[in-house]
């Protein structure tokens, strides 16, 4: 009675006995677990070594893919022209989809493109003042007033270019974020309205992949790729005007090299777009495999099928990895060829400028400014080709999103 009044549940001898018994049982359980072959999931996962190809085999696969890309049909040129027409048609359709379904309205389009134009204009003026500053310092013949004018122009144009570029980047980023928001909400709503049989033929993992990764591509196109390609194209136009003003004859040589680089970028864009479509489809299939295995995890564990399901997912990821490595090798090849052509063109223009200067065709200050704008135009054109290929990749990857949004249910609910 005295012990119960002190709020003890058991009398002291019984409590001591229970404590000793439980401690002994815990020690025995630890010993059993130590002796047993207990599987640690983390250690098991770390023991798995997914198979990847050696680099020589990866390069060989890339070469075979490129050859098949060009020679899969006898009429290669006809096929490429057809692809180009289809590409332009799809780009126009995607433009309409972005303007309507993604909510990219005039309230954000006008200021975005306005600051893009102003930023490109001010950036194109900067090389002119750079040339004047270098000429003033190199010749030592300029007055303080001329040097001050050149430095002031350089400072003002650089500051305004930075301001307009910052505003342009912010507005395009906001536009891309709003596009993701609108498309995700509309796609989710459209999927909920589909008939029950639709979800029997389209797995949940596949639809989730479209809702997440594919929608991100649309926002990335607006906030970055379209942003950069239009900015670089505007800078290319303004820079070309300066080149033509300085020397139309030398400018034609520069434009000839730019056309060659543009053709190379167009071919790379066709390949990149096709690869992007296949990569996104492969990732969607892999996500569907993972979703199925997660939803049936208890059954898989009960029948010891974890290794089989892991093999299925690894096989799906391996296909995607092969295509991603082809994308990587294609990008490296395009970069090497385009940069090499750009370097050859610059060397040729240097020799041509030297010859013109020796003959007295252009003053040294004009030749300096011409070389500045040559590098400026070449860099802009090269970036346009690179970003254009990425736009085509995104168009290929996001095309299924708009198709799902526009899909009409086979069975409609009564009004």
Buried (B, 14 or more C-beta within 10 A) or exposed (E): EEEEEEEEEEEEEEEEEEEEEEEEEEEEEEEEEEEEEEEEEEEEEEEEEEEEBEEEEBBEBBEEBBEEBEEEEEEEEEBBEEEEEEBEEBEEEBEEBBEEBBBBEEEBEEBBBBBBBBBBBBBBBBBBBBBBBBBBEEEEEBEEEBBEBBBEBBEEBBEBBEBBBEBBBBBBBBBBEBBBBBBBEBBEEBBEEBEEEBEEEBBBBBBBBBBEBBBBBBBBBBBBBBBBBBBBBBBBBBBBBBBBEBBEEBBEBBBEBBEBBBEBBBBBBBBBBBBBBBBBBBBBBBBBBBBBBEEBEEEBEEEEBBEEBBEBBBEBBBBBBBBBBBBEBBBEBBEEBBEEBBEEBBEBBEEBBEEBBEEEBBEEBBBBBBBBBBBBBBBBBBBBBBBBBBBBBBBBBBBBBBEBBEEEEEEEEEE
